[in-house]
Amino acid sequence: MAKHSTLFSKGSSALPKNSPSRLENPERRNALITLGGLGLGLLATGTARADLPEPPLTHILAPVKPARPAPDFSLADTEGKIHKLSDYPGKVVLLNFWATWCPPCRRELPSMEKLYQALKGKPFQVLACDQQEDADTLFAFTGQLDPAPTFPVLLDSNSAVSKAYGVPGLPTTFLIDKTGQIAYRAVGGREFDHPAIHALIEKLMAA
């Protein structure tokens, strides 16, 4: 679940750079030319893919059948305040797992805040569990959002909570009903202020 990084190590060789066995051997030279061409092709493909528009956010949440109990947890928010899932009895909880380096996570956060504001004062709570980042990183990122989140942003520093929930990738969202059961799940970015999601949460609050 953590953001992966690729490690590069510098190779070593007993041959000097201009050794004939490295540059003047025809078979080696042809192999290097072929590899270089492949590298340019991969680079061009990667650039082309980077230019493609990002897929739109959807509004579908899959029901979890049978519903299962949501594991309780205790996490600090960006100001050091501790939050537990059990702090919100009788409320529908939207529990989101995300990270600042995740493009669909960044795109869906403003819609999450709009939903949170629209349901203010109702038995509903949003909790966003960031994965393996520190408070300074989150402060810097969320301060640039419009609207910025006013719901708790929690630090799942070692991804223990995401593992307990079996999160397959980021972002992943769970809708937990008022009895503490996981009722719906979504993997990938969602448009949380969409009327369909709003209506689904209203239905869970009324149950």
N, C-alpha and C positions, 0 to 999 in steps of 0.2 A: 504493500500500500504506500509505502514511502515513495517519494519522488526518486526515480532512479538516475544515477549519473554513470557515465562511462569513463573508465580509468584508462589513460594512455601511458605507456611506459616507453622510454627511449631504448631502442635496441642497441646492442653493441656488437662490434665486429673487429677481428684482428687484422682485417684488410684495410689499407688506406682508401680514401674515397675514390681516387683516380686509378686504382689498381686495374690492369687490363682484364683480370678475371672478372671484374665487376662490370666494366663498361664496354670492353671490346669483344666479349664473348657474344656471337650473333644470337644464339638461342636465348641467352639471358636478356639481351637488349630487346628482342622481339617480345619476350614475356612481359618486360617492364612497359613496353609501349601498349600491349594489350590491356594490362592492368590499369594503366593510366586512362585509356579510353573508357574502360568500364567505370572507373571512378567518376569521370566527367559525366557519363550517362546517368549514373545514380544521382549526382549532384543536380543535374538538370531536372530529373524526375522529382526530386525532393523539392526543388524550387517551384516547379509547376504545381505540386500538391499544396504547397504553402499558399499559393495564390488562389486556390479554390475557396469559395465562400463556405463559412462554417454552416453545418446543418442547423435548421431552425429548432428552437426549443419546443418540446411537445408538452401535452397536458394530460397524458395518460399515466395513471397509477394502477399497478396490478394488485388485485386482492391477494392477501396471504391466507391460504386455506390449507389446513385449519389455522385459525389465528393462534399465535403463540405468545407466551408472556415476554414482555420486553425486559431484558436484563437491567437491573438498577446500576447506577454508576455514580461516581463523585469526581467532578472535574472543576478546576479553577477557570474563571473567565479572565479576560485580559487585564482586569483590575485586581485580580487575586481573590475575588469572592468565589466561594465554593457553591456549586450547584449539583443537586442530585435529581434524578428522574422522579424519585419519590417525593420531591418537594412540590409536585404538581398533581396531587390526587384530584380526580374528578374533572380533569382537563384533557382535551385532545392535544397531543404533542406532536409537532412536526420536528423530527430529529434528522438533521442533515449532516452528512460527512463530506468534507471538502478540503481544499488547500488553495493557497493563493496562486500556485503555479499551474493550476488546472483550468484551462480556458472555459469549458462549460460551467464550472463552478463560479467563475467570475461573472459570467453572463447572467446566471440565474439569481444571484444574490439580491439585486435591486427588486426583482419581482417578489422575492420572499419578504422583503421589508414592506412592500406595498400590501401584501396579503396580511401581514402582521398588524399593520395600521388599520386596515379595513375591519379586522375582527377584534380590535382593541376593546377591552371591557367584557369580552365573552370568554367562556371556558376554553381558551385556546392559548397555546404557548409554542414558540419557535425556539429551538436550541440548535446552534450550528457548531459542530465539533471539528475544529481544524486539526489536520494531521501533521505532526512532527515539525511544527514551526513555533517560533517564540512570540512573545507578546509584542515586541518592538516591530517585528515584521507585519503582524496583524494590524497594529495601530497605523502604520504607514500605508498599508493597502486600503483598509476600510475607510480611512479619512478621505480617499479619493473618490469614493462611490457616491452616486447621487440617485436615490437617497442612500445615506449611510445607514447601516443596520443599528437599530436600537434594541434588538433582542440580544440575549447573551451569546457571545462568541467564546466557545470553550476550547481549552488547549488539551487535546488528546496526544500528549507529547510522545508517548511510546506506542501509540495506536492500540492500546489494550482494549479500549471500548469498541473500536471498529472491529477488532478480532472477535470480541464477544458477540457482536451482531452479525458476523459473517459477511462483512462488507466486501463485495467482489471488485470494486473499482470506484473511482471518484468521478463525479459526485454520486452518492447514493443517499436516498431519503426514505425514511420510515414514517408512516402515520400511525400513531399509537392512540387507541381509543381511551375512553374515560375510565375503563376498568384495568388499564395497563397492558392490554393485548395489542400486538402488532397486527394491524388490520390491512395496511396497504404498503407497498414498496415500489420504489422507482429507481432504476439505475440509469444515469445519464441526466443531462440538463433538462429542467422543466420550467415552464412559464407559470409560476405559482399563483399569479394574480388572474389567471384565466378563469372565466365563469364556471367551467366544469370542475376545477379543483376547489374553488370557493364553495360550490354547491355540495361537493362531497364532504367537505369539512363541516358544513352546516348540518348535514345529515348525521354525521358522527356526534356532533355536539347535542343534537336533539334526541339521540338514542338513549 
